[in-house]
Amino acid sequence: MAERIKPKPEAKEIRVKTICNIKQICKEKELSIYALAGTMNMHPNQIYAYTSNKVLPNLITALLIAKTLNVSVDDLWTITIKKI
């Protein structure tokens, strides 16, 4: 008797959405993006790229931003994972 082949389950697509909270945290701490960038020896446009969700920083940069703002990396970005 031939063995039945089970169909593979459909692959689910996963979408990851990140929302940067740096701007809100800076506002709470009464710190401008320019001041944050200056403290970190970065160009303000790079910080603005993060806050507009155009670019995600590498891990070291994310850790440095978190340390500078005295928050955790989890506080800097909200991540939503959605299966489609």
URVEN-V374937 format. One record per run of one state. SS is the DSSP state (hx for helix, st for strand, lp for the rest). FROM is the first residue (numbers start at 1). LEN is the number of residues. If there is no record, write none. Layout:
# URVEN-V374937
ss=SS from=FROM len=LEN
ss=SS from=FROM len=LEN
This chain:
# URVEN-V374937
ss=lp from=1 len=13
ss=st from=14 len=7
ss=lp from=21 len=1
ss=hx from=22 len=7
ss=lp from=29 len=4
ss=hx from=33 len=7
ss=lp from=40 len=4
ss=hx from=44 len=8
ss=lp from=52 len=7
ss=hx from=59 len=11
ss=lp from=70 len=3
ss=hx from=73 len=4
ss=st from=77 len=7
ss=lp from=84 len=1
